[in-house]
């Protein structure tokens, strides 16, 4: 199946789904990543070598197809919604995506929120034009340091109902990919620390009765 991971920033794909992406590719699926913000200038934790960092991380995960937009970092809320949607639609159409994975719409990071809403609108593309593919799966991912900081109690927060067992190997690949992004990893107890990723993967694995997992929330599925 063709899986398209739609993320706001470089490193989000590894942060939320590195183990899953690696596993899907090893199982023979096609995976592409669409990145909304090419240069995350407002992120002080990301290095000046972000482009090469990203290339290294994608190589570690096994991703060969990456789409880039150049929307403003931490300012995607000022970009017309239609522009965000049209970029994602172009990625869906080119890749013929059958599964779309993106941020949860209540993440505390506004770029994540805008990305999620745009992906939700774009995922209906197969209903709006004649295509040879159709959407089979749409789900939200968990992005440490953003998803757990959803403080709006009036919103429906991330509620995982789908778990991907990544095992020790997948967890290792995830952390290795994250370490390729210089400045992203922090010291414990930060959510982006090695210990935190290990703990979250163990916790999500325990919820599903497997050894280390990444969690998702399925919003749409058809067979």
C-alpha positions in Angstrom: 0.0 0.0 0.0 1.1 3.6 -0.6 1.5 5.4 2.7 1.9 9.2 2.7 3.1 10.8 6.0 2.2 14.5 6.0 4.2 16.4 8.6 4.7 20.1 9.4 8.5 20.1 10.0 11.6 18.1 9.2 12.1 15.6 12.1 8.4 15.2 12.8 8.3 12.0 10.7 11.0 10.4 12.8 9.7 11.9 16.1 6.2 10.5 15.6 6.5 7.5 13.3 10.1 6.6 12.7 9.7 3.0 13.7 6.5 2.5 11.7 7.9 4.1 8.6 10.9 1.8 8.7 8.7 -1.3 9.3 6.3 -0.5 6.5 9.1 -0.1 4.0 10.8 -3.4 5.1 7.4 -5.1 4.7 7.3 -4.0 1.0 5.0 -0.9 1.2 5.8 2.3 -0.5 6.2 5.3 1.8 6.6 9.0 1.1 6.9 12.0 3.4 5.4 15.4 2.6 7.0 18.3 4.6 5.1 21.5 4.9 8.0 23.7 6.3 11.3 23.3 4.5 13.4 25.5 6.8 12.3 25.6 10.4 14.1 28.9 11.2 12.2 29.6 14.4 13.2 26.2 15.8 16.4 27.0 17.7 17.0 23.3 18.4 17.5 22.5 14.7 20.9 22.9 13.1 22.1 24.9 10.1 22.7 21.6 8.3 18.9 20.8 8.4 18.8 19.7 4.8 21.6 17.2 5.0 20.3 16.1 8.4 17.0 15.3 6.8 18.6 13.4 4.0 20.5 11.3 6.5 17.4 10.6 8.6 15.4 9.6 5.5 18.2 7.3 4.4 18.2 5.6 7.8 14.4 5.1 7.7 14.6 3.9 4.1 12.4 6.8 2.6 13.2 7.6 -1.0 10.4 10.0 -1.9 10.1 13.3 0.0 7.9 16.3 -1.0 8.8 19.8 0.2 6.7 22.9 0.5 8.2 26.2 1.8 5.4 27.5 4.1 6.6 29.8 6.9 7.6 28.1 10.2 5.3 28.7 13.2 3.2 30.9 10.9 1.2 28.4 8.8 -1.9 29.9 10.4 -1.4 33.0 8.2 -1.2 30.9 5.0 -4.6 30.6 3.1 -6.0 27.2 4.0 -6.5 26.4 0.3 -2.8 26.7 -0.4 -2.0 24.1 2.2 -4.7 21.8 0.9 -3.6 22.1 -2.7 0.0 21.2 -1.8 -1.0 18.1 0.0 -3.4 17.2 -2.8 -0.5 17.4 -5.3 1.5 15.0 -3.2 -1.5 12.6 -2.8 -2.1 12.7 -6.6 1.6 12.2 -7.5 2.1 9.4 -5.0 -1.3 7.9 -5.5 -1.6 7.7 -1.7 -3.9 5.1 -0.3 -3.1 5.8 3.4 -2.4 9.2 5.0 -0.9 9.7 8.4 -0.6 13.2 9.9 -0.6 15.2 13.1 -3.4 15.2 15.6 -5.6 18.3 15.2 -5.3 19.2 18.9 -1.5 19.3 19.1 -0.2 22.3 20.9 2.0 23.3 17.9 -0.1 25.4 15.6 1.8 24.2 12.5 0.8 20.7 13.4 -2.8 21.8 13.7 -2.8 23.6 10.3 -1.2 20.6 8.7 -3.8 18.2 10.2 -6.7 20.3 9.0 -5.3 20.7 5.5 -4.6 16.9 5.3 -8.2 16.2 6.4 -9.5 18.4 3.5 -7.0 17.0 1.0 -7.7 13.3 1.7 -11.1 13.5 -0.1 -9.3 14.1 -3.4 -10.3 10.7 -4.8 -14.0 11.8 -4.4 -13.5 15.0 -6.3 -11.8 13.8 -9.4 -11.5 10.5 -11.4 -8.4 8.7 -10.1 -7.1 5.1 -10.1 -6.6 5.0 -6.4 -8.8 5.7 -3.3 -8.2 6.5 0.4 -8.2 3.3 2.5 -6.8 4.7 5.8 -6.5 8.1 7.4 -5.0 8.4 10.9 -3.3 10.7 13.4 0.1 10.2 14.9 1.5 11.1 18.3 4.3 13.7 18.2 6.2 13.9 21.5 6.6 17.4 22.9 3.4 18.5 21.1 0.6 16.0 21.3 0.9 15.4 25.1 0.8 19.2 25.6 -2.8 19.5 24.3 -4.1 21.7 27.1 -7.5 22.6 25.7 -9.8 20.3 27.8 -12.7 21.2 25.5 -11.1 19.5 22.5 -11.0 15.8 21.7 -7.4 14.9 22.6 -5.3 12.1 21.1 -7.0 8.8 21.8 -4.9 5.9 20.3 -6.8 2.9 18.9 -4.2 1.5 16.5 -0.7 0.3 17.5 2.2 -0.7 15.4 4.7 -3.0 17.0 8.2 -1.8 16.2 10.3 -3.9 18.5 13.8 -3.1 19.7 15.0 -2.8 16.1 12.4 -0.3 15.1 13.0 1.7 18.3 16.7 1.8 17.5 16.1 3.0 13.9 13.7 5.7 15.2 16.3 7.1 17.7 19.1 6.8 15.1 17.0 8.8 12.6 16.2 11.4 15.3 19.9 11.7 16.2 20.6 12.6 12.6 18.8 15.9 13.2 21.5 17.8 15.1 20.0 19.6 18.1 16.7 17.8 18.2 17.5 15.2 21.0 17.5 16.6 24.5 18.5 15.3 27.9 16.1 13.4 30.1 13.3 14.2 31.2 12.6 16.1 28.0 10.0 14.3 25.8 12.6 14.2 23.0 15.2 12.4 25.0 16.3 8.8 24.4 14.9 7.6 27.7 11.5 9.3 26.9 11.3 7.6 23.5 12.1 4.2 25.0 9.6 4.7 27.8 6.8 5.8 25.5 7.4 2.9 23.1 7.4 0.5 26.0 4.2 2.1 27.4 2.4 2.0 24.1 3.6 -1.6 23.6 2.2 -2.6 27.0 -1.2 -1.1 26.0 -1.3 -3.3 23.0 0.4 -6.4 24.5 3.5 -6.1 22.2 7.1 -5.2 22.7 7.6 -1.6 21.9 5.0 0.2 19.7 4.0 3.5 18.2 0.4 4.6 18.7 -2.1 6.2 16.2 -5.7 7.2 16.1 -7.6 5.9 13.1 -10.1 8.5 11.8 -11.1 6.8 8.6 -10.7 3.2 7.3 -12.3 1.3 4.5 -11.7 -2.1 2.9 
